[in-house]
Amino acid sequence: MGFTDHTVLITGGNTGIGKEIALAFGQKKANVVVNYIFNEETALELVSLIETAGGHAISVYGDVTKLSDCDNL
């Protein structure tokens, strides 16, 4: 099953389990929003990996404990 035309938001998505989940959705052709709070460079590297796997991705900074950041996400 693919996820073409579906968008997923992965909070804490640039490391650990979040990274693996983001990659898995990317391999299924999903649009992936990689949320990060630390290390923009790692998030951008993940975006590149997802796009190489055939998905579409963007990285967005956001602290999910702050309402304004959640609104931005």
Sequence and secondary structure as in RCSB ss.txt:
>XXXX:A:sequence
MGFTDHTVLITGGNTGIGKEIALAFGQKKANVVVNYIFNEETALELVSLIETAGGHAISVYGDVTKLSDCDNL
>XXXX:A:secstr
   TT EEEETTTTSHHHHHHHHHHHHTT EEEEEESS HHHHHHHHHHHHHTT EEEEEE  TTSHHHHHH 
